[in-house]
């Protein structure tokens, strides 16, 4: 591949190194109003957006939709707790690959059993346990992405020089996309097989809205 494509790989790997989840201790322990919630999320998760200067992490409409579709417990006196914030972070990561219905099926039991739990495992415990795996997964991902890049670099060796870079980048994107596609199928299979208590996961989600 050409130098520009190698720079692309370098940029991808560097972006993976910059991935850093919001730590539970960084979330305010006081209840927040809607504007404070969106401001906090924009400030702490802006780097995860494709276009950081333009994209909104969360909007009021999005948060209201999540509550309407039973993904998020309603606020108390228009204020959101730390546990609301933890759920919103989960929703933010899930919404790029899963439907509202699938997210509701995942978070419904989580909310029903652990939201404002007085004893035992809390939502904070679950959040910290899950995200503690992040660093190890990032290192595996960097290795996998590099291997796919190197394999894509061997494709279309007989293509005209003016087309080779695009075709190799296309092959690289296809390999990454296939990986995402297969993992999405696996996630959906797992969700479909989950046993949930209808009394704990809320009502069926209403018709999905366009703004997720």
C-alpha positions in Angstrom: 0.0 0.0 0.0 1.1 3.6 -0.4 2.4 5.9 2.3 -1.0 7.6 2.7 -2.6 4.2 3.5 0.1 3.4 6.0 -0.5 6.7 7.6 -4.2 5.7 7.8 -3.3 2.5 9.7 -1.0 4.5 12.0 -3.9 6.9 12.7 -6.3 4.1 13.4 -3.9 2.5 15.9 -3.2 5.8 17.6 -6.9 6.4 17.9 -7.3 3.0 19.6 -4.6 4.0 22.1 -6.6 7.1 22.9 -9.8 5.1 23.7 -10.6 5.7 27.4 -13.9 5.0 29.0 -15.5 7.3 31.5 -14.5 6.0 34.9 -17.3 5.7 37.4 -15.5 7.9 40.0 -15.5 10.7 37.4 -19.2 10.8 37.2 -20.7 13.3 39.7 -22.4 11.8 42.7 -25.0 14.5 42.7 -28.2 14.3 40.6 -28.0 16.3 37.4 -30.5 18.2 35.3 -30.8 17.4 31.6 -28.6 20.2 30.4 -25.9 19.1 32.9 -26.2 15.5 31.6 -25.7 16.5 28.0 -22.8 18.8 28.8 -21.0 16.2 30.8 -21.4 13.5 28.1 -20.3 15.9 25.3 -17.2 16.9 27.3 -16.2 13.4 28.4 -17.0 11.5 25.2 -16.4 14.0 22.4 -13.3 12.1 21.2 -15.4 9.0 20.4 -17.4 11.0 17.8 -16.6 10.7 14.1 -16.8 14.5 13.8 -16.1 15.8 17.3 -16.7 19.5 16.4 -20.1 18.7 14.9 -21.6 15.5 16.3 -23.6 15.6 19.5 -23.0 12.7 21.9 -26.5 13.0 23.4 -29.4 15.4 22.9 -32.5 16.0 25.0 -34.5 14.3 22.4 -32.4 11.2 22.5 -32.6 11.0 26.3 -36.3 11.5 26.2 -36.6 8.7 23.6 -34.6 6.3 25.7 -36.9 6.9 28.7 -40.0 6.6 26.4 -38.7 3.3 25.0 -37.9 1.9 28.5 -34.2 1.9 28.0 -33.8 4.4 30.9 -35.7 4.8 34.1 -37.5 8.2 34.3 -35.7 11.0 36.1 -36.8 12.0 39.6 -38.0 15.6 39.7 -36.3 16.1 36.4 -32.9 15.0 37.8 -30.7 12.1 36.7 -28.6 10.1 39.1 -25.2 8.6 38.6 -26.8 5.3 37.7 -28.8 7.1 34.9 -25.4 8.3 33.6 -23.9 4.7 33.6 -26.9 3.5 31.6 -26.6 6.3 29.2 -23.0 5.4 28.5 -24.0 1.8 27.8 -26.7 3.0 25.5 -24.3 5.3 23.7 -22.0 2.4 22.8 -24.8 0.0 22.0 -26.8 2.3 19.8 -24.3 2.2 16.9 -24.8 -1.5 16.3 -28.0 -2.6 18.0 -31.7 -1.8 17.6 -33.7 0.0 20.3 -35.5 -3.4 21.0 -32.2 -5.2 21.5 -30.8 -2.6 23.8 -34.1 -2.6 25.8 -33.8 -6.4 26.1 -30.2 -6.1 27.4 -30.8 -3.1 29.8 -34.3 -4.0 31.0 -33.1 -6.8 33.3 -30.0 -4.9 34.2 -32.2 -1.9 35.3 -34.8 -4.1 36.9 -32.4 -6.0 39.1 -29.6 -3.5 39.8 -30.9 0.1 39.4 -30.8 1.7 42.9 -30.0 -1.7 44.4 -29.8 -1.5 48.2 -27.5 -4.5 48.6 -25.4 -6.9 46.6 -24.1 -6.0 43.1 -24.7 -2.5 42.0 -24.8 -0.9 38.6 -21.5 0.8 39.4 -20.0 -2.7 40.1 -21.2 -4.0 36.8 -19.9 -0.9 34.9 -16.5 -1.1 36.4 -16.2 -4.9 35.9 -17.1 -4.6 32.2 -15.0 -1.7 31.3 -12.0 -3.0 33.2 -11.6 -5.4 30.3 -11.1 -2.6 27.9 -7.3 -2.3 27.9 -6.8 -5.9 27.1 -9.4 -5.8 24.3 -7.8 -2.7 22.7 -4.4 -4.5 22.5 -6.0 -7.5 20.8 -7.9 -5.2 18.5 -4.7 -3.4 17.5 -3.1 -6.7 16.6 -6.1 -7.9 14.6 -6.4 -4.6 12.7 -2.7 -4.7 11.8 -3.0 -8.3 10.5 -6.0 -7.4 8.4 -4.1 -4.4 7.0 -1.1 -6.5 6.1 -3.3 -9.1 4.4 -5.1 -6.4 2.4 -1.7 -5.0 1.3 -1.1 -8.2 -0.6 -4.4 -8.0 -2.6 -4.8 -6.6 -6.2 -1.0 -6.9 -6.9 -1.7 -6.9 -10.7 -4.1 -3.9 -10.6 -3.1 -0.7 -12.4 -1.0 1.6 -10.1 -3.6 4.3 -10.2 -6.3 1.9 -8.9 -4.2 -0.2 -6.5 -4.4 2.0 -3.4 -8.2 2.3 -3.6 -8.7 -1.4 -4.2 -6.5 -2.3 -1.3 -8.2 0.1 1.0 -11.5 -1.3 -0.2 -10.3 -4.8 0.7 -9.2 -3.6 4.1 -12.6 -2.0 4.8 -14.4 -5.2 3.6 -12.3 -7.3 6.0 -13.1 -5.0 8.9 -16.8 -4.9 7.9 -17.1 -8.7 7.7 -15.7 -8.9 11.2 -18.3 -6.4 12.5 -21.1 -8.2 10.6 -20.2 -11.6 12.1 -19.9 -10.2 15.6 -23.2 -8.3 15.2 -24.9 -11.6 14.2 -23.4 -13.3 17.3 -24.6 -10.5 19.6 -28.1 -10.8 18.2 -28.1 -14.5 18.6 -27.1 -14.1 22.3 -29.8 -11.5 22.9 -32.4 -13.7 21.2 -31.5 -16.5 23.5 -31.5 -14.5 26.7 -34.1 -15.5 29.3 -35.7 -12.4 30.7 -38.3 -11.8 33.3 -41.1 -9.7 31.7 -41.7 -8.1 35.1 -38.1 -6.8 35.2 -37.5 -5.6 31.7 -40.4 -3.3 31.3 -43.0 -3.1 28.5 -42.1 -3.7 24.9 -40.3 -0.8 23.4 -42.4 1.5 21.4 -41.9 2.2 17.7 -38.3 3.3 17.2 -37.7 6.9 16.5 -35.4 8.2 13.9 -33.0 10.0 16.3 -31.1 7.3 18.2 
